[in-house]
Amino acid sequence: MSTSLLFLGLLFGSIGMGYCVYGRRQHALVPFLCGLFLMAVPYLISNVAALVGTGAVLAALPFFVKV
């Protein structure tokens, strides 16, 4: 495990926690699910480029999908 993976995991996990709290309080499904996935992704992906790509897509998804 590299240092960049640890910092990216911390970054995407923090964004995910914010989305989870927001989605739960506003009863919004898309931010809540994106938050859960953002918190789980660093445990599942061990490649830096794949983690950045997946995290960026999941972090931007609530801005484009309104359900």
C-alpha positions as CSV (number, residue, x, y, z in Angstrom):
1,M,0.0,0.0,0.0
2,S,1.4,3.3,-1.0
3,T,1.1,6.7,0.6
4,S,-0.9,8.1,-2.3
5,L,-3.5,5.3,-1.9
6,L,-3.8,6.2,1.8
7,F,-4.4,9.9,1.2
8,L,-6.8,9.3,-1.7
9,G,-8.7,6.8,0.5
10,L,-8.9,9.5,3.2
11,L,-10.1,12.1,0.7
12,F,-12.7,10.0,-1.0
13,G,-13.9,8.5,2.3
14,S,-14.3,12.0,3.7
15,I,-16.3,13.1,0.7
16,G,-18.4,9.9,1.0
17,M,-19.1,10.6,4.6
18,G,-20.3,14.1,3.7
19,Y,-22.6,12.7,1.0
20,C,-24.0,10.0,3.3
21,V,-24.9,12.6,6.0
22,Y,-26.4,14.9,3.4
23,G,-28.3,12.1,1.7
24,R,-29.7,10.8,5.0
25,R,-30.8,14.2,6.3
26,Q,-32.4,15.2,3.0
27,H,-33.8,11.8,2.2
28,A,-32.0,11.8,-1.1
29,L,-31.0,8.4,-2.4
30,V,-28.3,9.2,-5.0
31,P,-26.0,11.2,-2.6
32,F,-26.5,8.6,0.1
33,L,-25.6,5.7,-2.2
34,C,-22.7,7.5,-3.7
35,G,-21.4,8.3,-0.2
36,L,-21.6,4.6,0.7
37,F,-19.7,3.6,-2.4
38,L,-17.1,6.3,-2.0
39,M,-16.4,5.0,1.5
40,A,-16.1,1.4,0.3
41,V,-14.1,2.0,-2.9
42,P,-10.7,2.6,-1.3
43,Y,-10.9,-0.9,0.3
44,L,-11.6,-2.6,-3.0
45,I,-9.3,-0.8,-5.5
46,S,-5.5,-1.0,-5.1
47,N,-4.6,1.0,-8.2
48,V,-4.1,4.7,-7.9
49,A,-5.4,5.6,-11.4
50,A,-8.5,3.4,-11.0
51,L,-9.2,4.8,-7.6
52,V,-8.9,8.4,-8.8
53,G,-11.2,7.7,-11.8
54,T,-13.8,5.8,-9.8
55,G,-13.8,8.3,-7.0
56,A,-14.1,11.3,-9.4
57,V,-17.1,9.7,-11.2
58,L,-18.8,8.8,-7.9
59,A,-18.1,12.3,-6.4
60,A,-19.6,14.0,-9.5
61,L,-22.6,11.7,-10.0
62,P,-25.0,13.4,-7.5
63,F,-24.6,16.7,-9.4
64,F,-25.8,15.1,-12.7
65,V,-28.4,12.5,-11.5
66,K,-31.4,14.0,-9.7
67,V,-33.8,11.4,-8.4
